Amino acid sequence: MFTLAHLSDPHLAPLPTPRFSELLSKRLFGFLNWQKKRRDIHLFGTLEKLIADIKQQSPDHIAVTGDLINIALPDEYPIARLWLNNLGAPHDVTLVAGNHDAYIKKMEGEPLREWGAYMCGDEQTQAAFPFVRKRGPVAIVGLSTAVASRPGRATGRLGAEQLTHLPGILKKLGEEGTFRIVSLHHPPESEPHRHSERLIDGKAFVAAIAESGADLVIHGHEHIHSVAWIDGAGRRVPVVGVPSASAAPRGGKWQPAGYNLYRIEGGPGAWRCEMASWSMNRDGETYEIGRRMLMRTKIKTRN
Ligand SMILES: [Fe+2]
């Protein structure tokens, strides 16, 4: 059995003190939002407890689906690199970046520069998207949706290049018999009230999965436990989101910190994938909130 832990959106706190000149951009809105609201939601102590719990489960691999930082201050990137190093070695942790990691245009390249080792495919010497990492029976396909957007927006974009390469990669991995996990920050489809936070080319992504198939899609961004389903070459593909890994366990309307564990076993034509979802109670203790079978392929037997 292969176990994958999935966490997202740690939004590392505390926020470094910005220089005045660094706030002459969209960062100003993000900084005010942090001071007014987000600094009470994203707590480093909560994140540490959650990570300790994940490590106790001894997963074979950890996937992090972006938004390590908040407003793309230059000082946030090296802090997040240290955090990643503490989480695990690049071989054992796979990252994709989120919109907060590329908050303003001039910092869009920074996630790759600082955290590239965690986004580098098996056959690449430099991080590039899509990347493929094979671990045990699993292939993780990492996509980037991290682009800067206007103030008040948190949209993502895959772009033509990733969308062109994705179907071929998924088809090849399917022929090789791997369990295909696609990892991206934004959910492919959003509710209408989340229009300003959507994946702009989500429809093209959904079409690519419908054409080529995948076994599991994981994402962050919405800061809630969620499961949706999309078509995938003749079968349904689960699309799973998790809460922010640092969300305070007691407080306002947000969901407390949580993560998922996916237990994957079987083989081509007979995969089994069970998801266990974990959350944090008001006392800051983690507990399993439920289990769900995402895939159970019946093995055909001859009479
Ligand atoms: Fe986020």
Boltz pocket constraint, residues with backbone or C-beta under 6 A from the ligand:
constraints:
  - pocket:
      binder: B
      contacts: [[A, 9], [A, 11], [A, 66], [A, 67], [A, 98], [A, 100], [A, 221], [A, 222], [A, 223]]
      max_distance: 6.0
